[in-house]
Amino acid sequence: MGLRKDIWRVGISDAPLDAIIEEGGVNAETVTWLPELKSFQFMADPFGFWKDNRLYIFVETYDYRTRHGIIEVFVYDERFNLLGRRVALSEPWHLSYPYVFEADGEIWMLPEAYHSGKLTLYRAASFPDAWEPACVIDLGPDVAVDATPFFHDGLWWLFYTPASKPPKPVGELHLAFAEQLTGPWTRHPNNPVRFDSASTRPGGTPRVLNGRVMLPVQDCSWTYGGAIRPLWFEALTPDRVVTHASPKVRLPEQFAPYTEGMHTLSAAGSVTVFDVKRTELSAHGLSIELIRESKKFLQKKC
């Protein structure tokens, strides 16, 4: 519980991810914003997917009153006019980071759902709002957070941070690989392949840029989702991983008050979707937590 709450907002940049990484920042003049939500609610973790000249942006929507995230989809035309919004996926447990991608002639979603104790890969039964579980990705004792799949050099790779209670003081990046998307998956023998709270937790779409794999990662060294950094893989094989991180992606002053962090930067064809945050400091935020905890206590007594 606390007085300070992170409030996230999602934007569409009319620039490809490659250009944003090369330039080292987002240009405010290219951005269209998704609508803001009501007080103490937010949207975050956006991933975009083009289909039939429509841009589908999948996001986590979250309410501090329930502390339960679901996945919604916002539909835009080619000029970024909002055409509709609907629930894409809801489960009894919290969902976030809805990584949506195409492979093997199907559309897939791999959301973060560590409260369920497993990592479930979903297949689109009817895109964009009907999804069916396809398989559980078995990573042994690891429960993956923000798992990010990527096909490279004939293998599927999975970048993730393992959940731990209490949270580890220093961030860890783990990898797994497989010949098929549905597995079986093999955890990398050198896990964790990187220790660093400033450049380990996945935060967007991997790309191959200038012959190297680049993964957007979160800088959580001073606050959760403080920034996105490009993490470069000089070597990525089943027995060897070599990485280095670049400076933070810059946020323009015009984003104010949403200039206190970024934790997702993802490619959708020729555009990029991202989230940025502000923090809200008020007694109302603490009262929401107190009311929620009081209700939970009364339900247990009954």
Long-range contacts (C-beta under 8 A, 24 or more apart in sequence): 1-286, 1-289, 1-290, 1-293, 2-285, 2-286, 2-289, 3-281, 3-282, 3-283, 3-285, 3-286, 4-279, 4-280, 4-281, 4-285, 5-40, 5-64, 5-279, 5-280, 5-281, 5-285, 6-42, 6-224, 6-225, 6-261, 6-277, 6-278, 6-279, 7-40, 7-42, 7-277, 7-278, 7-279, 7-280, 8-42, 8-43, 8-44, 8-225, 8-263, 8-275, 8-276, 8-277, 9-33, 9-34, 9-36, 9-42, 9-43, 9-258, 9-275, 9-276, 9-277, 9-278, 10-34, 10-43, 10-44, 10-46, 10-57, 10-59, 10-273, 10-274, 10-275, 11-273, 11-274, 11-275, 11-276, 12-48, 12-55, 12-57, 12-76, 12-80, 12-271, 12-272, 12-273, 13-271, 13-272, 13-273, 13-274, 14-80, 14-270, 14-271, 15-270, 15-271, 15-272, 16-267, 16-269, 16-270, 16-271, 16-272, 17-204, 17-205, 17-207, 17-265, 17-266, 17-267, 17-272, 18-207, 18-209, 18-267, 20-249, 20-265, 20-272, 21-207, 21-209, 21-214, 21-230, 21-249, 22-209, 24-246, 24-247, 24-249, 24-250, 25-249, 25-250, 25-251, 25-252, 26-249, 26-250, 26-251, 26-252, 26-255, 26-272, 26-274, 27-252, 28-252, 28-254, 28-255, 32-80, 34-59, 34-74, 34-82, 35-82, 37-61, 39-284, 40-64, 40-65, 40-280, 40-284, 40-285, 40-288, 43-72, 43-275, 44-96, 44-263, 44-264, 44-275, 44-277, 45-96, 45-97, 45-98, 45-112, 45-263, 45-264, 45-275, 46-264, 46-266, 46-273, 46-274, 46-275, 47-98, 47-99, 47-100, 47-205, 47-264, 47-266, 47-268, 47-273, 48-100, 48-266, 48-267, 48-268, 48-269, 48-271, 48-273, 49-100, 49-101, 49-102, 49-107, 49-128, 49-268, 50-268, 50-269, 51-107, 51-127, 51-128, 53-77, 53-78, 54-83, 55-80, 55-268, 55-271, 56-100, 56-127, 56-128, 57-268, 57-273, 58-88, 58-98, 58-100, 58-109, 58-128, 59-98, 60-95, 60-96, 60-97, 60-98, 62-96, 64-285, 64-288, 64-289, 65-288, 65-291, 65-292, 66-292, 67-94, 67-292, 68-94, 69-94, 69-95, 69-96, 70-95, 71-95, 71-96, 71-98, 71-109, 71-111, 73-128, 73-129, 75-128, 86-128, 86-129, 87-129, 88-128, 88-129, 88-131, 89-122, 89-129, 89-131, 91-116, 97-146, 97-147, 97-264, 99-147, 99-148, 99-149, 101-149, 103-151, 103-181, 104-181, 108-134, 108-181, 110-137, 110-147, 110-148, 110-149, 112-144, 112-145, 112-146, 112-147, 114-143, 114-144, 114-145, 114-163, 117-143, 118-143, 119-143, 119-144, 119-147, 121-181, 121-182, 134-182, 135-182, 135-183, 137-176, 137-183, 137-185, 138-183, 138-184, 138-185, 139-176, 139-185, 139-187, 140-187, 142-174, 142-187, 144-174, 145-201, 146-201, 146-202, 146-203, 147-202, 148-202, 148-204, 148-205, 148-206, 148-215, 149-181, 150-206, 150-213, 150-215, 152-206, 152-208, 152-213, 152-236, 153-236, 153-237, 154-179, 155-179, 155-238, 156-180, 156-181, 156-185, 157-206, 157-236, 158-185, 159-202, 159-206, 159-215, 160-202, 161-200, 161-201, 161-202, 169-197, 170-195, 170-196, 170-197, 171-195, 171-196, 171-197, 171-198, 171-199, 171-200, 171-201, 171-220, 172-200, 173-199, 173-200, 173-201, 173-202, 173-217, 173-231, 173-243, 175-241, 177-238, 186-238, 188-238, 188-241, 189-238, 189-239, 190-239, 190-240, 190-241, 193-241, 193-243, 194-231, 194-241, 194-243, 196-245, 197-221, 198-229, 198-245, 199-229, 199-231, 199-245, 200-231, 203-228, 203-262, 203-263, 203-264, 203-265, 204-228, 204-264, 204-265, 204-266, 204-267, 204-274, 205-265, 205-266, 205-267, 207-267, 216-249, 216-264, 216-265, 216-266, 217-245, 218-263, 219-248, 223-260, 223-261, 224-261, 224-263, 225-261, 225-262, 225-263, 225-277, 226-260, 226-261, 227-251, 227-261, 227-262, 228-262, 228-263, 228-264, 228-265, 228-274, 251-276
